[in-house]
């Protein structure tokens, strides 16, 4: 009989203690604040809802986060990098993917933050790499007003290099397609998405291309290999050919370049979905508070990657929930769902 291999209880307990020690707030209510934040992440619920379970007011949680958040964020990011470094131990060269994700709200604008057409938003950018089936977070930056796209890329690349890695290939989404970004990443092997409307090539293409940005002088333009390919998409019950473009400096067959781009870049979208699955909500519009909870969600995701091969995300969440019994309102449902999941998993293995 084959039984599923689940994380040992001691390992889960160690993760729970580690989470609380990572937060490292100081003050009489520090432990209550830490448990509130962790519980909100586990339930993907609001900070305000969870505070009552730990005998602390929402305002107290906000005060702690706003006063000590910057220092706590730095310590959390150190732990995220440590988890990735431990997993990548022995690796010298890596492929990285850079992208950003947006969290939008519709309240009062907050000075110093990026904005979108639909409302105000916090924009977070990360650099990740995939190793042994795990998408690892390496670098992080919050985008604020005045920060250019090449600023974001430079900061993330500098963080990765500072970790001791040599970048073998860098993949970026079309949102980063600018002359300044191209000039910077040209020192590496790269593949970057290109808006077809910018190059205006609407046919299969593989050849040399020069940027023609009106914001840059002639000697500042960038020459690269442009790849354009088509794909049929259904639109209003009719098939329509849509074109996509990539810029690169790789000397590989077109199909291999396109396949390599998807292989390196696609996992970063999965990582953002998993991070947001641990992201709590809050009514606070304070920049440092919002950054803190996003980084905390990144920590949860990084810890989850350690057990990804033996347990799913929701099972991992449920196992951690058991360490915080003060949240009695939802504990019974959690136990039931965890038991149901384990029974289904064992039943699946018994059928083999």
TORKOL-4160 file (C-alpha; in steps of 0.2 Angstrom, whole numbers, padded with zeros to 4 digits, m for minus):
352
<pt num="1" X="0000" Y="0000" Z="0000"/>
<pt num="2" X="0006" Y="0017" Z="m0005"/>
<pt num="3" X="0002" Y="0032" Z="0007"/>
<pt num="4" X="0005" Y="0050" Z="0003"/>
<pt num="5" X="0020" Y="0059" Z="0011"/>
<pt num="6" X="0014" Y="0074" Z="0021"/>
<pt num="7" X="0024" Y="0086" Z="0030"/>
<pt num="8" X="0029" Y="0081" Z="0048"/>
<pt num="9" X="0019" Y="0090" Z="0062"/>
<pt num="10" X="0036" Y="0096" Z="0069"/>
<pt num="11" X="0040" Y="0104" Z="0052"/>
<pt num="12" X="0024" Y="0113" Z="0052"/>
<pt num="13" X="0026" Y="0119" Z="0070"/>
<pt num="14" X="0043" Y="0125" Z="0066"/>
<pt num="15" X="0036" Y="0135" Z="0051"/>
<pt num="16" X="0023" Y="0143" Z="0063"/>
<pt num="17" X="0036" Y="0148" Z="0075"/>
<pt num="18" X="0047" Y="0154" Z="0061"/>
<pt num="19" X="0033" Y="0165" Z="0054"/>
<pt num="20" X="0030" Y="0174" Z="0071"/>
<pt num="21" X="0049" Y="0176" Z="0074"/>
<pt num="22" X="0051" Y="0183" Z="0056"/>
<pt num="23" X="0038" Y="0197" Z="0060"/>
<pt num="24" X="0048" Y="0203" Z="0075"/>
<pt num="25" X="0037" Y="0217" Z="0081"/>
<pt num="26" X="0042" Y="0226" Z="0098"/>
<pt num="27" X="0029" Y="0231" Z="0111"/>
<pt num="28" X="0016" Y="0224" Z="0123"/>
<pt num="29" X="0004" Y="0219" Z="0110"/>
<pt num="30" X="0017" Y="0213" Z="0097"/>
<pt num="31" X="0012" Y="0194" Z="0099"/>
<pt num="32" X="m0006" Y="0198" Z="0096"/>
<pt num="33" X="m0002" Y="0209" Z="0081"/>
<pt num="34" X="0009" Y="0196" Z="0074"/>
<pt num="35" X="m0004" Y="0182" Z="0076"/>
<pt num="36" X="m0018" Y="0193" Z="0068"/>
<pt num="37" X="m0007" Y="0196" Z="0053"/>
<pt num="38" X="m0003" Y="0178" Z="0051"/>
<pt num="39" X="m0021" Y="0172" Z="0053"/>
<pt num="40" X="m0027" Y="0185" Z="0041"/>
<pt num="41" X="m0015" Y="0178" Z="0028"/>
<pt num="42" X="m0020" Y="0160" Z="0031"/>
<pt num="43" X="m0038" Y="0164" Z="0029"/>
<pt num="44" X="m0036" Y="0176" Z="0015"/>
<pt num="45" X="m0047" Y="0188" Z="0026"/>
<pt num="46" X="m0046" Y="0206" Z="0032"/>
<pt num="47" X="m0034" Y="0212" Z="0046"/>
<pt num="48" X="m0049" Y="0220" Z="0054"/>
<pt num="49" X="m0059" Y="0204" Z="0055"/>
<pt num="50" X="m0045" Y="0194" Z="0062"/>
<pt num="51" X="m0040" Y="0206" Z="0076"/>
<pt num="52" X="m0054" Y="0202" Z="0087"/>
<pt num="53" X="m0049" Y="0184" Z="0089"/>
<pt num="54" X="m0032" Y="0189" Z="0096"/>
<pt num="55" X="m0039" Y="0203" Z="0108"/>
<pt num="56" X="m0032" Y="0218" Z="0099"/>
<pt num="57" X="m0040" Y="0232" Z="0090"/>
<pt num="58" X="m0038" Y="0235" Z="0071"/>
<pt num="59" X="m0031" Y="0252" Z="0075"/>
<pt num="60" X="m0017" Y="0244" Z="0086"/>
<pt num="61" X="m0012" Y="0232" Z="0072"/>
<pt num="62" X="m0012" Y="0247" Z="0060"/>
<pt num="63" X="m0001" Y="0257" Z="0072"/>
<pt num="64" X="0012" Y="0243" Z="0074"/>
<pt num="65" X="0013" Y="0241" Z="0055"/>
<pt num="66" X="0015" Y="0259" Z="0051"/>
<pt num="67" X="0027" Y="0262" Z="0065"/>
<pt num="68" X="0038" Y="0247" Z="0063"/>
<pt num="69" X="0033" Y="0241" Z="0046"/>
<pt num="70" X="0049" Y="0246" Z="0036"/>
<pt num="71" X="0061" Y="0237" Z="0048"/>
<pt num="72" X="0050" Y="0221" Z="0048"/>
<pt num="73" X="0048" Y="0221" Z="0029"/>
<pt num="74" X="0067" Y="0221" Z="0027"/>
<pt num="75" X="0069" Y="0206" Z="0039"/>
<pt num="76" X="0055" Y="0197" Z="0030"/>
<pt num="77" X="0063" Y="0200" Z="0013"/>
<pt num="78" X="0079" Y="0193" Z="0020"/>
<pt num="79" X="0070" Y="0177" Z="0025"/>
<pt num="80" X="0063" Y="0176" Z="0007"/>
<pt num="81" X="0080" Y="0177" Z="0000"/>
<pt num="82" X="0087" Y="0165" Z="0012"/>
<pt num="83" X="0074" Y="0152" Z="0007"/>
<pt num="84" X="0078" Y="0154" Z="m0011"/>
<pt num="85" X="0097" Y="0153" Z="m0008"/>
<pt num="86" X="0095" Y="0137" Z="0002"/>
<pt num="87" X="0085" Y="0129" Z="m0012"/>
<pt num="88" X="0097" Y="0135" Z="m0025"/>
<pt num="89" X="0113" Y="0130" Z="m0016"/>
<pt num="90" X="0127" Y="0126" Z="m0028"/>
<pt num="91" X="0119" Y="0135" Z="m0043"/>
<pt num="92" X="0130" Y="0149" Z="m0050"/>
<pt num="93" X="0120" Y="0153" Z="m0066"/>
<pt num="94" X="0101" Y="0156" Z="m0067"/>
<pt num="95" X="0087" Y="0161" Z="m0079"/>
<pt num="96" X="0077" Y="0175" Z="m0071"/>
<pt num="97" X="0060" Y="0182" Z="m0076"/>
<pt num="98" X="0054" Y="0200" Z="m0071"/>
<pt num="99" X="0037" Y="0206" Z="m0070"/>
<pt num="100" X="0025" Y="0216" Z="m0059"/>
<pt num="101" X="0008" Y="0214" Z="m0052"/>
<pt num="102" X="m0005" Y="0227" Z="m0047"/>
<pt num="103" X="m0017" Y="0228" Z="m0032"/>
<pt num="104" X="m0030" Y="0241" Z="m0036"/>
<pt num="105" X="m0042" Y="0250" Z="m0024"/>
<pt num="106" X="m0055" Y="0263" Z="m0026"/>
<pt num="107" X="m0053" Y="0274" Z="m0011"/>
<pt num="108" X="m0044" Y="0290" Z="m0008"/>
<pt num="109" X="m0028" Y="0292" Z="m0018"/>
<pt num="110" X="m0012" Y="0290" Z="m0009"/>
<pt num="111" X="0003" Y="0301" Z="m0013"/>
<pt num="112" X="0018" Y="0293" Z="m0020"/>
<pt num="113" X="0010" Y="0277" Z="m0027"/>
<pt num="114" X="0007" Y="0272" Z="m0045"/>
<pt num="115" X="m0010" Y="0273" Z="m0052"/>
<pt num="116" X="m0021" Y="0265" Z="m0065"/>
<pt num="117" X="m0035" Y="0270" Z="m0076"/>
<pt num="118" X="m0048" Y="0261" Z="m0066"/>
<pt num="119" X="m0042" Y="0268" Z="m0049"/>
<pt num="120" X="m0027" Y="0269" Z="m0038"/>
<pt num="121" X="m0015" Y="0255" Z="m0037"/>
<pt num="122" X="0000" Y="0248" Z="m0028"/>
<pt num="123" X="0012" Y="0240" Z="m0041"/>
<pt num="124" X="0025" Y="0227" Z="m0035"/>
<pt num="125" X="0038" Y="0220" Z="m0046"/>
<pt num="126" X="0048" Y="0204" Z="m0043"/>
<pt num="127" X="0062" Y="0193" Z="m0051"/>
<pt num="128" X="0060" Y="0175" Z="m0050"/>
<pt num="129" X="0068" Y="0159" Z="m0056"/>
<pt num="130" X="0062" Y="0141" Z="m0058"/>
<pt num="131" X="0072" Y="0127" Z="m0050"/>
<pt num="132" X="0067" Y="0109" Z="m0048"/>
<pt num="133" X="0049" Y="0113" Z="m0051"/>
<pt num="134" X="0049" Y="0127" Z="m0039"/>
<pt num="135" X="0046" Y="0146" Z="m0043"/>
<pt num="136" X="0058" Y="0155" Z="m0031"/>
<pt num="137" X="0057" Y="0173" Z="m0027"/>
<pt num="138" X="0074" Y="0182" Z="m0028"/>
<pt num="139" X="0071" Y="0201" Z="m0028"/>
<pt num="140" X="0057" Y="0213" Z="m0024"/>
<pt num="141" X="0053" Y="0232" Z="m0027"/>
<pt num="142" X="0038" Y="0243" Z="m0025"/>
<pt num="143" X="0035" Y="0254" Z="m0039"/>
<pt num="144" X="0031" Y="0272" Z="m0034"/>
<pt num="145" X="0027" Y="0288" Z="m0044"/>
<pt num="146" X="0043" Y="0294" Z="m0054"/>
<pt num="147" X="0051" Y="0276" Z="m0055"/>
<pt num="148" X="0054" Y="0272" Z="m0073"/>
<pt num="149" X="0053" Y="0254" Z="m0080"/>
<pt num="150" X="0072" Y="0253" Z="m0082"/>
<pt num="151" X="0073" Y="0259" Z="m0064"/>
<pt num="152" X="0063" Y="0244" Z="m0059"/>
<pt num="153" X="0073" Y="0232" Z="m0070"/>
<pt num="154" X="0090" Y="0239" Z="m0063"/>
<pt num="155" X="0085" Y="0237" Z="m0045"/>
<pt num="156" X="0079" Y="0219" Z="m0047"/>
<pt num="157" X="0094" Y="0214" Z="m0057"/>
<pt num="158" X="0106" Y="0222" Z="m0044"/>
<pt num="159" X="0097" Y="0212" Z="m0030"/>
<pt num="160" X="0099" Y="0196" Z="m0040"/>
<pt num="161" X="0118" Y="0199" Z="m0044"/>
<pt num="162" X="0121" Y="0204" Z="m0026"/>
<pt num="163" X="0115" Y="0187" Z="m0021"/>
<pt num="164" X="0130" Y="0180" Z="m0030"/>
<pt num="165" X="0121" Y="0173" Z="m0046"/>
<pt num="166" X="0126" Y="0176" Z="m0064"/>
<pt num="167" X="0111" Y="0179" Z="m0075"/>
<pt num="168" X="0111" Y="0167" Z="m0090"/>
<pt num="169" X="0095" Y="0173" Z="m0097"/>
<pt num="170" X="0082" Y="0187" Z="m0093"/>
<pt num="171" X="0064" Y="0186" Z="m0099"/>
<pt num="172" X="0052" Y="0201" Z="m0098"/>
<pt num="173" X="0034" Y="0205" Z="m0102"/>
<pt num="174" X="0030" Y="0217" Z="m0116"/>
<pt num="175" X="0026" Y="0230" Z="m0102"/>
<pt num="176" X="0044" Y="0233" Z="m0100"/>
<pt num="177" X="0048" Y="0236" Z="m0119"/>
<pt num="178" X="0057" Y="0253" Z="m0119"/>
<pt num="179" X="0073" Y="0259" Z="m0127"/>
<pt num="180" X="0081" Y="0262" Z="m0110"/>
<pt num="181" X="0076" Y="0244" Z="m0104"/>
<pt num="182" X="0083" Y="0237" Z="m0120"/>
<pt num="183" X="0099" Y="0246" Z="m0118"/>
<pt num="184" X="0101" Y="0240" Z="m0100"/>
<pt num="185" X="0097" Y="0221" Z="m0103"/>
<pt num="186" X="0108" Y="0220" Z="m0119"/>
<pt num="187" X="0122" Y="0216" Z="m0108"/>
<pt num="188" X="0113" Y="0199" Z="m0104"/>
<pt num="189" X="0105" Y="0186" Z="m0115"/>
<pt num="190" X="0087" Y="0192" Z="m0116"/>
<pt num="191" X="0070" Y="0189" Z="m0123"/>
<pt num="192" X="0057" Y="0203" Z="m0120"/>
<pt num="193" X="0039" Y="0204" Z="m0126"/>
<pt num="194" X="0036" Y="0218" Z="m0139"/>
<pt num="195" X="0019" Y="0226" Z="m0143"/>
<pt num="196" X="0015" Y="0222" Z="m0161"/>
<pt num="197" X="0008" Y="0239" Z="m0163"/>
<pt num="198" X="0024" Y="0247" Z="m0159"/>
<pt num="199" X="0034" Y="0238" Z="m0172"/>
<pt num="200" X="0019" Y="0237" Z="m0184"/>
<pt num="201" X="0024" Y="0220" Z="m0192"/>
<pt num="202" X="0009" Y="0210" Z="m0195"/>
<pt num="203" X="0016" Y="0194" Z="m0203"/>
<pt num="204" X="0028" Y="0180" Z="m0198"/>
<pt num="205" X="0045" Y="0188" Z="m0196"/>
<pt num="206" X="0063" Y="0184" Z="m0190"/>
<pt num="207" X="0075" Y="0198" Z="m0194"/>
<pt num="208" X="0084" Y="0213" Z="m0188"/>
<pt num="209" X="0075" Y="0228" Z="m0181"/>
<pt num="210" X="0080" Y="0245" Z="m0175"/>
<pt num="211" X="0069" Y="0255" Z="m0163"/>
<pt num="212" X="0063" Y="0272" Z="m0168"/>
<pt num="213" X="0058" Y="0281" Z="m0152"/>
<pt num="214" X="0055" Y="0299" Z="m0154"/>
<pt num="215" X="0061" Y="0302" Z="m0136"/>
<pt num="216" X="0079" Y="0296" Z="m0140"/>
<pt num="217" X="0092" Y="0302" Z="m0151"/>
<pt num="218" X="0098" Y="0291" Z="m0166"/>
<pt num="219" X="0113" Y="0285" Z="m0157"/>
<pt num="220" X="0103" Y="0279" Z="m0142"/>
<pt num="221" X="0091" Y="0268" Z="m0153"/>
<pt num="222" X="0093" Y="0249" Z="m0150"/>
<pt num="223" X="0095" Y="0236" Z="m0164"/>
<pt num="224" X="0089" Y="0218" Z="m0160"/>
<pt num="225" X="0082" Y="0202" Z="m0168"/>
<pt num="226" X="0063" Y="0204" Z="m0170"/>
<pt num="227" X="0053" Y="0188" Z="m0170"/>
<pt num="228" X="0034" Y="0189" Z="m0175"/>
<pt num="229" X="0023" Y="0174" Z="m0174"/>
<pt num="230" X="0004" Y="0172" Z="m0176"/>
<pt num="231" X="m0009" Y="0162" Z="m0167"/>
<pt num="232" X="m0028" Y="0159" Z="m0171"/>
<pt num="233" X="m0040" Y="0165" Z="m0158"/>
<pt num="234" X="m0059" Y="0164" Z="m0156"/>
<pt num="235" X="m0067" Y="0181" Z="m0156"/>
<pt num="236" X="m0086" Y="0183" Z="m0156"/>
<pt num="237" X="m0087" Y="0165" Z="m0163"/>
<pt num="238" X="m0075" Y="0169" Z="m0177"/>
<pt num="239" X="m0057" Y="0164" Z="m0179"/>
<pt num="240" X="m0045" Y="0178" Z="m0180"/>
<pt num="241" X="m0026" Y="0178" Z="m0183"/>
<pt num="242" X="m0017" Y="0188" Z="m0169"/>
<pt num="243" X="0001" Y="0192" Z="m0170"/>
<pt num="244" X="0014" Y="0192" Z="m0156"/>
<pt num="245" X="0032" Y="0199" Z="m0156"/>
<pt num="246" X="0048" Y="0196" Z="m0146"/>
<pt num="247" X="0064" Y="0205" Z="m0146"/>
<pt num="248" X="0080" Y="0195" Z="m0142"/>
<pt num="249" X="0099" Y="0194" Z="m0144"/>
<pt num="250" X="0099" Y="0175" Z="m0144"/>
<pt num="251" X="0106" Y="0166" Z="m0159"/>
<pt num="252" X="0094" Y="0151" Z="m0159"/>
<pt num="253" X="0080" Y="0144" Z="m0170"/>
<pt num="254" X="0065" Y="0155" Z="m0169"/>
<pt num="255" X="0054" Y="0140" Z="m0161"/>
<pt num="256" X="0067" Y="0137" Z="m0148"/>
<pt num="257" X="0068" Y="0156" Z="m0143"/>
<pt num="258" X="0049" Y="0157" Z="m0142"/>
<pt num="259" X="0048" Y="0140" Z="m0132"/>
<pt num="260" X="0062" Y="0147" Z="m0120"/>
<pt num="261" X="0053" Y="0163" Z="m0117"/>
<pt num="262" X="0037" Y="0154" Z="m0111"/>
<pt num="263" X="0047" Y="0142" Z="m0101"/>
<pt num="264" X="0056" Y="0156" Z="m0091"/>
<pt num="265" X="0043" Y="0169" Z="m0090"/>
<pt num="266" X="0026" Y="0159" Z="m0088"/>
<pt num="267" X="0030" Y="0153" Z="m0070"/>
<pt num="268" X="0030" Y="0171" Z="m0063"/>
<pt num="269" X="0012" Y="0172" Z="m0067"/>
<pt num="270" X="0009" Y="0157" Z="m0056"/>
<pt num="271" X="0019" Y="0164" Z="m0042"/>
<pt num="272" X="0008" Y="0180" Z="m0042"/>
<pt num="273" X="m0008" Y="0169" Z="m0041"/>
<pt num="274" X="m0001" Y="0160" Z="m0026"/>
<pt num="275" X="0005" Y="0175" Z="m0017"/>
<pt num="276" X="m0012" Y="0183" Z="m0019"/>
<pt num="277" X="m0020" Y="0168" Z="m0012"/>
<pt num="278" X="m0011" Y="0172" Z="0005"/>
<pt num="279" X="m0014" Y="0191" Z="0004"/>
<pt num="280" X="m0025" Y="0198" Z="0017"/>
<pt num="281" X="m0036" Y="0213" Z="0015"/>
<pt num="282" X="m0036" Y="0229" Z="0025"/>
<pt num="283" X="m0045" Y="0246" Z="0025"/>
<pt num="284" X="m0029" Y="0255" Z="0028"/>
<pt num="285" X="m0022" Y="0265" Z="0014"/>
<pt num="286" X="m0005" Y="0267" Z="0021"/>
<pt num="287" X="0009" Y="0263" Z="0010"/>
<pt num="288" X="0020" Y="0254" Z="0022"/>
<pt num="289" X="0005" Y="0243" Z="0029"/>
<pt num="290" X="0001" Y="0238" Z="0011"/>
<pt num="291" X="0019" Y="0234" Z="0007"/>
<pt num="292" X="0020" Y="0224" Z="0023"/>
<pt num="293" X="0006" Y="0212" Z="0020"/>
<pt num="294" X="0011" Y="0209" Z="0002"/>
<pt num="295" X="0029" Y="0205" Z="0008"/>
<pt num="296" X="0021" Y="0194" Z="0021"/>
<pt num="297" X="0011" Y="0185" Z="0008"/>
<pt num="298" X="0027" Y="0182" Z="m0001"/>
<pt num="299" X="0035" Y="0174" Z="0014"/>
<pt num="300" X="0020" Y="0162" Z="0015"/>
<pt num="301" X="0022" Y="0158" Z="m0004"/>
<pt num="302" X="0041" Y="0155" Z="m0001"/>
<pt num="303" X="0038" Y="0143" Z="0013"/>
<pt num="304" X="0024" Y="0134" Z="0003"/>
<pt num="305" X="0037" Y="0131" Z="m0011"/>
<pt num="306" X="0047" Y="0120" Z="0002"/>
<pt num="307" X="0033" Y="0108" Z="0003"/>
<pt num="308" X="0025" Y="0110" Z="m0014"/>
<pt num="309" X="0031" Y="0093" Z="m0020"/>
<pt num="310" X="0021" Y="0084" Z="m0006"/>
<pt num="311" X="0007" Y="0095" Z="m0002"/>
<pt num="312" X="m0005" Y="0107" Z="m0011"/>
<pt num="313" X="m0007" Y="0125" Z="m0007"/>
<pt num="314" X="m0024" Y="0123" Z="0002"/>
<pt num="315" X="m0018" Y="0108" Z="0012"/>
<pt num="316" X="m0002" Y="0118" Z="0017"/>
<pt num="317" X="m0013" Y="0132" Z="0022"/>
<pt num="318" X="m0025" Y="0121" Z="0032"/>
<pt num="319" X="m0010" Y="0113" Z="0041"/>
<pt num="320" X="m0004" Y="0130" Z="0047"/>
<pt num="321" X="m0021" Y="0135" Z="0052"/>
<pt num="322" X="m0021" Y="0122" Z="0066"/>
<pt num="323" X="m0007" Y="0131" Z="0074"/>
<pt num="324" X="m0018" Y="0146" Z="0078"/>
<pt num="325" X="m0033" Y="0139" Z="0088"/>
<pt num="326" X="m0038" Y="0156" Z="0095"/>
<pt num="327" X="m0047" Y="0158" Z="0078"/>
<pt num="328" X="m0061" Y="0147" Z="0084"/>
<pt num="329" X="m0074" Y="0154" Z="0073"/>
<pt num="330" X="m0067" Y="0145" Z="0057"/>
<pt num="331" X="m0057" Y="0131" Z="0065"/>
<pt num="332" X="m0071" Y="0118" Z="0065"/>
<pt num="333" X="m0073" Y="0121" Z="0046"/>
<pt num="334" X="m0054" Y="0120" Z="0043"/>
<pt num="335" X="m0052" Y="0104" Z="0052"/>
<pt num="336" X="m0067" Y="0096" Z="0042"/>
<pt num="337" X="m0059" Y="0102" Z="0026"/>
<pt num="338" X="m0042" Y="0096" Z="0030"/>
<pt num="339" X="m0049" Y="0079" Z="0035"/>
<pt num="340" X="m0059" Y="0078" Z="0019"/>
<pt num="341" X="m0044" Y="0082" Z="0009"/>
<pt num="342" X="m0033" Y="0069" Z="0018"/>
<pt num="343" X="m0046" Y="0056" Z="0015"/>
<pt num="344" X="m0048" Y="0060" Z="m0003"/>
<pt num="345" X="m0029" Y="0060" Z="m0005"/>
<pt num="346" X="m0027" Y="0043" Z="0003"/>
<pt num="347" X="m0041" Y="0036" Z="m0007"/>
<pt num="348" X="m0033" Y="0042" Z="m0023"/>
<pt num="349" X="m0017" Y="0033" Z="m0018"/>
<pt num="350" X="m0026" Y="0017" Z="m0013"/>
<pt num="351" X="m0033" Y="0016" Z="m0031"/>
<pt num="352" X="m0016" Y="0014" Z="m0039"/>
